[in-house]
Amino acid sequence: MDAESLVELFAPLGPVRVKRMFGGKGIYLDGLIIAVELSDGALCLKGDAESAPAYEAAGGRRWVYEGETKAGTARAVAMPYWTMPEEAFDDEEALRRFAGLARDASIRADAAKARPVSKPGMTLRKHGRAK
């Protein structure tokens, strides 16, 4: 889809912003990424362990691509996005429900990033830098 079509699709949620990224597009609502359109045209909603069961029950599949290990062997890489269930393309209520799950997953992901992470044996020096 072109950016204008994505804005139109997600219009019931409010103003969205579409930004090119990684050969596809990111769809943002209220400054949070809620979906990505992959280079192959698949539209995937942001998800996590909490939202995955709802996506899967509606026929959504997790975005998995083939990556490489440092040793050069192939490995599956699961991304935190699920294909948008078909019903959400034609039913505004379904779109609102699934996009709401995506927004909530994005909020949780941002909150998790904001939490300080400490590792055993690390101490903080002045100015908050770990040594």
C-alpha positions as CSV (number, residue, x, y, z in Angstrom):
1,M,0.0,0.0,0.0
2,D,1.1,3.5,-0.5
3,A,1.4,5.8,2.5
4,E,-1.9,7.6,1.7
5,S,-3.8,4.2,1.7
6,L,-2.3,3.3,5.1
7,V,-3.3,6.6,6.6
8,E,-6.8,6.0,5.2
9,L,-7.0,2.4,6.6
10,F,-6.0,3.5,10.1
11,A,-8.0,6.8,10.0
12,P,-10.7,5.5,12.4
13,L,-7.9,5.5,15.1
14,G,-7.0,9.1,14.7
15,P,-4.1,10.7,12.8
16,V,-1.4,8.3,12.0
17,R,2.1,9.0,10.5
18,V,3.7,6.7,8.0
19,K,7.5,6.6,7.9
20,R,9.7,4.6,5.5
21,M,11.9,2.1,7.3
22,F,13.9,-1.1,6.5
23,G,12.5,-1.4,3.0
24,G,8.9,-1.1,4.3
25,K,6.9,1.4,6.3
26,G,6.3,2.1,10.0
27,I,2.8,3.2,11.1
28,Y,2.8,5.5,14.1
29,L,-0.1,6.6,16.3
30,D,0.4,9.1,19.1
31,G,4.2,8.8,18.5
32,L,4.1,5.0,19.1
33,I,4.8,2.4,16.4
34,I,1.7,0.2,16.0
35,A,2.3,-1.5,12.7
36,V,4.8,-2.1,9.9
37,E,4.2,-2.8,6.3
38,L,6.9,-5.2,5.2
39,S,8.7,-5.0,1.8
40,D,6.5,-7.8,0.5
41,G,3.4,-5.8,1.4
42,A,2.3,-7.8,4.5
43,L,0.8,-5.5,7.2
44,C,1.9,-6.5,10.7
45,L,0.7,-5.2,14.0
46,K,3.0,-4.6,17.0
47,G,2.5,-7.4,19.5
48,D,3.9,-9.2,22.6
49,A,3.1,-12.1,24.8
50,E,0.0,-10.4,26.1
51,S,-1.5,-9.6,22.7
52,A,-0.3,-12.7,20.7
53,P,-3.1,-15.0,21.7
54,A,-5.7,-12.6,20.3
55,Y,-3.9,-12.1,17.0
56,E,-3.4,-15.9,16.6
57,A,-7.0,-16.7,17.5
58,A,-8.0,-14.3,14.6
59,G,-5.6,-16.0,12.2
60,G,-2.6,-13.7,12.6
61,R,0.9,-15.1,12.2
62,R,4.1,-13.9,13.8
63,W,6.6,-12.3,11.5
64,V,9.7,-14.6,11.4
65,Y,12.5,-14.1,9.0
66,E,15.7,-16.1,8.4
67,G,18.8,-14.6,9.8
68,E,22.3,-15.7,10.5
69,T,24.3,-16.5,13.6
70,K,27.8,-15.1,14.0
71,A,29.1,-18.5,12.8
72,G,27.1,-18.0,9.5
73,T,24.5,-20.6,10.1
74,A,20.8,-19.9,9.4
75,R,18.4,-19.2,12.3
76,A,14.8,-18.1,12.5
77,V,14.4,-14.6,14.0
78,A,11.0,-13.8,15.5
79,M,10.0,-10.2,15.5
80,P,7.4,-8.6,17.8
81,Y,4.8,-8.2,15.0
82,W,1.8,-10.3,13.9
83,T,0.0,-10.2,10.5
84,M,-3.1,-8.1,10.8
85,P,-6.1,-10.3,10.9
86,E,-8.2,-10.2,7.7
87,E,-11.3,-9.0,9.5
88,A,-9.5,-5.8,10.6
89,F,-9.2,-4.7,6.9
90,D,-13.0,-4.5,6.5
91,D,-14.5,-4.1,9.9
92,E,-13.8,-0.8,11.8
93,E,-14.6,-2.4,15.2
94,A,-12.1,-5.2,14.5
95,L,-9.5,-2.6,13.3
96,R,-10.0,-0.6,16.5
97,R,-9.7,-3.7,18.7
98,F,-6.5,-5.1,17.1
99,A,-4.9,-1.7,16.7
100,G,-5.6,-1.1,20.4
101,L,-3.8,-4.3,21.2
102,A,-0.9,-3.0,19.0
103,R,-0.8,0.4,20.8
104,D,-0.9,-1.3,24.2
105,A,2.0,-3.6,23.2
106,S,4.0,-0.6,22.0
107,I,3.4,1.2,25.3
108,R,4.6,-1.9,27.2
109,A,7.7,-2.2,25.0
110,D,8.5,1.5,25.6
111,A,8.1,1.1,29.3
112,A,10.3,-2.0,29.4
113,K,13.0,0.0,27.5
114,A,12.8,2.8,30.0
115,R,13.5,0.5,33.0
116,P,17.1,0.5,34.1
117,V,18.8,-2.8,33.5
118,S,21.5,-3.9,35.9
119,K,23.7,-6.9,35.5
120,P,25.3,-8.9,38.3
121,G,28.6,-7.4,39.3
122,M,27.9,-4.0,37.8
123,T,28.2,-0.8,39.9
124,L,27.2,2.7,38.9
125,R,29.9,5.3,39.0
126,K,29.2,9.0,39.3
127,H,27.1,10.3,36.4
128,G,25.3,7.0,36.2
129,R,27.7,5.1,34.0
130,A,28.3,1.4,34.6
131,K,31.8,0.1,35.0
